[in-house]
Amino acid sequence: MSKYFGQLIEDDLHAYVDGRLDAARRADVEAWLSDHPADAACVAAYRQQNDMMQALFNPVLNEPLPLQMHPQARRRSFVQPLRYAAMFGAMVLSGLVGWYMHGVENSRQSPMLAMVKQAALAHVVYTPQMQHPVEVGKEQEEHLVKWLTKCLGRPAKPPHLGNVGYELMGGRLLPGNQGPAAQFMYQDARGLRLTLYLSNQPADKGEAAFRYAQEGKVSVFYWIDSNMSYALSGEIGKADLLRIANAVYQGLNP
Amino acid sequence: MKHGHFDLKWPICCRTALGERVESVNAVITEQVPRLRRYARALTGDRMSADDLVQDTLERAWEKLHLWQRGSDMRAWMFSIMHNTFINHIKKKQLVTTSLDDDEALSVSTSATQEHSLEMRDLASSIGKLPYEYREVILLIGLEQMQYEEVAQVLDIPLGTVMSRLSRGRERLRTIMAGENAPALRRVK
């Protein structure tokens, strides 16, 4: 035994704590610990450290991921050649579309950007309204959801944003490039208003990633999920809007 | 592991043959994110710094993905990127932390008069009092449950250094949590 309990003993105590020893060495360490209560106390303390760490930090594993941690939200693409090819393809495509559809407004911009413009426009038109900011108020939320779902042909349910300080005011039906669109309006305690614009996903899904755009004073985060395109608009900073966009996304994907 | 929040649809430009490869590798990266966040939270002690660290790690990983060898261990690769990012954050003073270099000052900062029980002391704040070199090792082993050899690989240090940091780190943590009144583990070396 004496040759075994040489300089490796301390490493073995840790390997014992972490369950990394084979049965024979484990038995040796246990024999040592039964004769050395101070070391046994240390081993118990180290085990408890591991257990407490797990108990304290494991819940992080189940937290929903912030949107910016999705690969789609990256700032730079590592597939540059692919991106250029896609850009070239888009240029050719938009050229062709322009050729066939000259005269049709919006043909020169992507359908998603057209959607963002519509969302931002609807935002600046309806948020300043004092009398009729919404068509159907939150007191008739159930009716609002049924009605808009029927119009859009897909579930159109406003997420609840109380956890980020915004309350639903209600919503309205709007004309959009992809048929009927919906707008939900929210307000915080200071009266600052945000709108969430929903429309059917355009046929060209080239910009499905989570993106940011600025239309005048209005900041917009937009994305496609489950065949719907979404645009969250507000006259607030990008970081604040991103935080709320996260809450919207999580509200839509509970 | 939960994947319920990962279902944003992919841009059509990524749905090519190369795109499928990219998508599957991205899925492998994304799979590591919850673990990276857990480790970062324990390492930095606060949510904001932790998520900044994870975010910068992800940006680097996406940039350097061509250096990753398919089939090799993605977890080890991501954690070593996080280690380098963490060191960078410390150097840029983006993170305030203690290092082994200022270890002397540290050892007098825990008062010998504290006699709180283990349960009374806050584990997170005790971990925060350790030099980051110890913190990394005890967390990768105790929380992430990595093999000692993996930790050596991730931190790019010899196995012997992993073992000595593990031993000193755990002992330091124990004395901080016990208020330094506990008897020290005999040093056989």
Chai-1 contact restraints between the chains, C-beta under 6 A:
chainA,res_idxA,chainB,res_idxB,connection_type,confidence,min_distance_angstrom,max_distance_angstrom,comment,restraint_id
A,Q7,B,K189,contact,1.0,0.0,6.0,A-B,restraint_1
A,I9,B,V188,contact,1.0,0.0,6.0,A-B,restraint_2
A,E10,B,S167,contact,1.0,0.0,6.0,A-B,restraint_3
A,E10,B,V188,contact,1.0,0.0,6.0,A-B,restraint_4
A,D11,B,M163,contact,1.0,0.0,6.0,A-B,restraint_5
A,H14,B,L166,contact,1.0,0.0,6.0,A-B,restraint_6
A,A38,B,P183,contact,1.0,0.0,6.0,A-B,restraint_7
A,C42,B,L185,contact,1.0,0.0,6.0,A-B,restraint_8
A,A45,B,R174,contact,1.0,0.0,6.0,A-B,restraint_9
A,Y46,B,R170,contact,1.0,0.0,6.0,A-B,restraint_10
A,Q49,B,L173,contact,1.0,0.0,6.0,A-B,restraint_11
A,N50,B,G142,contact,1.0,0.0,6.0,A-B,restraint_12
A,M52,B,L123,contact,1.0,0.0,6.0,A-B,restraint_13
A,M53,B,G142,contact,1.0,0.0,6.0,A-B,restraint_14
A,M53,B,L143,contact,1.0,0.0,6.0,A-B,restraint_15
A,L56,B,L123,contact,1.0,0.0,6.0,A-B,restraint_16
A,F57,B,R38,contact,1.0,0.0,6.0,A-B,restraint_17
A,F57,B,R41,contact,1.0,0.0,6.0,A-B,restraint_18
A,F57,B,A42,contact,1.0,0.0,6.0,A-B,restraint_19
A,F57,B,L143,contact,1.0,0.0,6.0,A-B,restraint_20
A,V60,B,R37,contact,1.0,0.0,6.0,A-B,restraint_21
A,V60,B,R38,contact,1.0,0.0,6.0,A-B,restraint_22
A,V60,B,R41,contact,1.0,0.0,6.0,A-B,restraint_23
A,L61,B,P34,contact,1.0,0.0,6.0,A-B,restraint_24
A,L61,B,R38,contact,1.0,0.0,6.0,A-B,restraint_25
A,P64,B,H5,contact,1.0,0.0,6.0,A-B,restraint_26
A,L65,B,H5,contact,1.0,0.0,6.0,A-B,restraint_27
A,L65,B,V33,contact,1.0,0.0,6.0,A-B,restraint_28
A,M69,B,V33,contact,1.0,0.0,6.0,A-B,restraint_29
A,H70,B,L8,contact,1.0,0.0,6.0,A-B,restraint_30
A,P71,B,N26,contact,1.0,0.0,6.0,A-B,restraint_31
A,Q72,B,L8,contact,1.0,0.0,6.0,A-B,restraint_32
A,R74,B,W62,contact,1.0,0.0,6.0,A-B,restraint_33
A,F78,B,W62,contact,1.0,0.0,6.0,A-B,restraint_34
A,F78,B,E63,contact,1.0,0.0,6.0,A-B,restraint_35
A,F78,B,L65,contact,1.0,0.0,6.0,A-B,restraint_36
A,V79,B,V22,contact,1.0,0.0,6.0,A-B,restraint_37
A,L82,B,L18,contact,1.0,0.0,6.0,A-B,restraint_38
A,A86,B,C13,contact,1.0,0.0,6.0,A-B,restraint_39
A,K205,B,I12,contact,1.0,0.0,6.0,A-B,restraint_40
A,G206,B,I12,contact,1.0,0.0,6.0,A-B,restraint_41
A,A208,B,K9,contact,1.0,0.0,6.0,A-B,restraint_42
A,A208,B,P11,contact,1.0,0.0,6.0,A-B,restraint_43
A,A209,B,P11,contact,1.0,0.0,6.0,A-B,restraint_44
A,I224,B,K9,contact,1.0,0.0,6.0,A-B,restraint_45
A,D225,B,L8,contact,1.0,0.0,6.0,A-B,restraint_46
